[in-house]
Amino acid sequence: MLAGLPVGPVETPSWVAWVGCMPPGHDRACAECGLRWRSADAGDVRIESLEEFLLLRGAADEEELGDLLSADLELDVLVDTDHALAGELVLVIGRYGVTLPFPTTLRVVQEALDDLEDDVVSSMHSADRREWEPWTSDGPGDPDELDDGEDD
């Protein structure tokens, strides 16, 4: 995108868009999907809404977005849909969560996910690790039957 108006007839490639003297806040746009970003963000992509983030990640809805993020992190990520109408992206992993207001950037979302992952992994190595491990038949036994060190 080029700001301003050309003086006289100017031959420009088809991928160049003249946007007049009032730039729209972004200087790059994908002709296929419509995603917009600023080149000054040094490769970071500005995300205006949840719909743009879904489009960017190739997800049909919030549940599929959670599945894609879960696959990336190898942890269950929940995308809280109740806040989407308020212009927020809420990501939850276990008992930890983060709220990101739109607009945001892809870098901010990734940093928030990295921080959440760190919090979850740290808590898994803490004293409450048993809380994160679901009981299975091949585990140590029924959690109600585990010896808690107290006399009955």
Stockholm file with secondary structure:
# STOCKHOLM 1.0

chainA/1-152         MLAGLPVGPVETPSWVAWVGCMPPGHDRACAECGLRWRSADAGDVRIESLEEFLLLRGAADEEELGDLLSADLELDVLVDTDHALAGELVLVIGRYGVTLPFPTTLRVVQEALDDLEDDVVSSMHSADRREWEPWTSDGPGDPDELDDGEDD
#=GR chainA/1-152 SS CBCBCCSSCCCCCTTCCBCBTSCCSCSEECTTTCCEECGGGTTCCEECSHHHHHHHHTCSSHHHHHHHHHHHHTSCCEEEGGGGGGTEEEEEETTEEEEEESSEEHHHHHHHHHHHHHHHHHHHTSTTHHHHSCCCTTSSSCGGGSCCSCCC
#=GC SS_cons         CBCBCCSSCCCCCTTCCBCBTSCCSCSEECTTTCCEECGGGTTCCEECSHHHHHHHHTCSSHHHHHHHHHHHHTSCCEEEGGGGGGTEEEEEETTEEEEEESSEEHHHHHHHHHHHHHHHHHHHTSTTHHHHSCCCTTSSSCGGGSCCSCCC
//
